[in-house]
Amino acid sequence: MNRYLAHPVVLWGSRWLLGAVFLIASWYKITDLIDFGRSISYYDMIPLALLPGFTVLLAGVEVSTGLALVTGMWRKGSALIVTLMLIMFIIAIGTAYARGLSIDCGCFTADMTAAKAEDIRSNMVERLLQDVALLALSLNLLIQEGKNS
């Protein structure tokens, strides 16, 4: 099984998939930082004073990591960063769900209204499962890149 997980095509495909997901997600964020910041604020986890800086930083790290993954640059570093970001997203969405919040993760759109909240709550579990699947890919990348360094 390990030889399949370490196969260059599997690693290349994982880097491309993760990179594409993060680049697409970052596009929506960097093109509307104000709405993205509003989406982050719904989690009620970041102090409002830190929100503008965190919003810009997160969007920048996502686009940089996505580019690094797609180009194959800094393989071990980008695998570590994407893994840590996915863990952060899983914790944020999971705790929001556990607190009974109905919010969009802010992943691919920053458009959020109260009317959409109920529809979105049902999608939070789906988003968690997607993030766990992406985390499995990123953990494999991290492990395999660690072996290759």
Secondary structure, DSSP 4 states (H G I P E B T S, - for coil): -HHHHT-HHHHHHHHHHHHHHHHHHHHHHHT-HHHHHHHHHTT--S-GGGHHHHHHHHHHHHHHHHHHHHHTTTHHHHHHHHHHHHHHHHHHHHHHHHTT-----SSS-----HHHHHHHHHHHHHHHHHHHHHHHHHHHHHHHHHHH-
